[in-house]
Amino acid sequence: MEIMLKGIVMLCILLSTSSLGFGLYAHDSLMLCIGILLTIFTMLFAIESKQMLNNPFRK
């Protein structure tokens, strides 16, 4: 479970970084918006997964 969550977070970080970079390079506001949304999703997903994994009643 933890490995899958870390993989998803890493994939989202890679996608958001490449989307933001391509958006800045091409001056494309749609790619910038997608990159910003992916960044926000990644932060929320990382916080939620960390909170879920630290839950003492999980087991």
C-alpha positions in Angstrom: 0.0 0.0 0.0 2.8 2.4 1.0 4.8 1.7 -2.2 1.8 2.3 -4.4 1.0 5.6 -2.7 4.6 6.7 -3.1 4.6 5.7 -6.7 1.4 7.7 -7.4 2.9 10.8 -5.6 6.1 10.5 -7.6 4.2 10.2 -10.9 2.1 13.2 -10.1 5.1 15.2 -9.2 6.7 14.3 -12.5 3.6 15.1 -14.5 3.1 18.5 -12.7 6.7 19.4 -13.2 6.7 18.5 -16.9 3.4 20.2 -17.5 4.5 23.4 -15.7 7.8 23.4 -17.6 6.1 22.9 -21.0 3.5 25.5 -20.2 6.2 28.1 -19.4 8.2 27.1 -22.5 5.3 27.3 -24.9 3.5 30.2 -23.2 0.4 28.0 -23.0 -1.9 28.9 -20.2 -3.9 25.7 -20.4 -0.7 23.6 -19.7 0.1 26.0 -16.8 -3.4 25.5 -15.3 -3.1 21.7 -15.7 0.3 21.8 -14.0 -1.0 24.0 -11.1 -4.0 21.7 -10.6 -1.7 18.6 -10.7 0.6 20.2 -8.1 -2.4 21.0 -5.8 -3.6 17.4 -6.3 -0.2 16.0 -5.4 0.1 18.1 -2.2 -3.4 17.1 -1.1 -2.8 13.4 -2.0 0.5 13.3 -0.1 -1.0 15.0 3.0 -4.0 12.6 3.0 -1.9 9.5 2.5 0.5 10.6 5.3 -2.5 11.1 7.6 -4.0 7.8 6.6 -0.7 5.9 7.2 -0.2 7.5 10.6 -3.7 6.6 11.8 -3.3 4.3 14.9 -6.7 2.8 14.4 -5.9 1.7 10.8 -4.9 -1.9 11.8 
